[in-house]
Amino acid sequence: MPEHEDAINASCAPCRGAVTRVYRELRTLGYDDPSAFRSAVTVLSLRHPGLSREAYAGVAAAWIEAA
């Protein structure tokens, strides 16, 4: 994982909770996996602007998988 992604992982427990909660709640409401994942990635990108969409997706995927 690139260094800037490690900085998000290490410093943003509130974002981790928000990202995993958005994904989980949307899936519970019946949204398909890609839609719920895109929403979770968007939450992360709003809190930490300046990274690539792929970087956000990598971090969000790791958090969701670990949750």
Secondary structure, 3 states (H helix, E strand, C coil): CCHHHHHHHHHCHHHHHHHHHHHHHHHHCCCCHHHHHHHHHHHHHHHCCCCCHHHHHHHHHHHHHHC
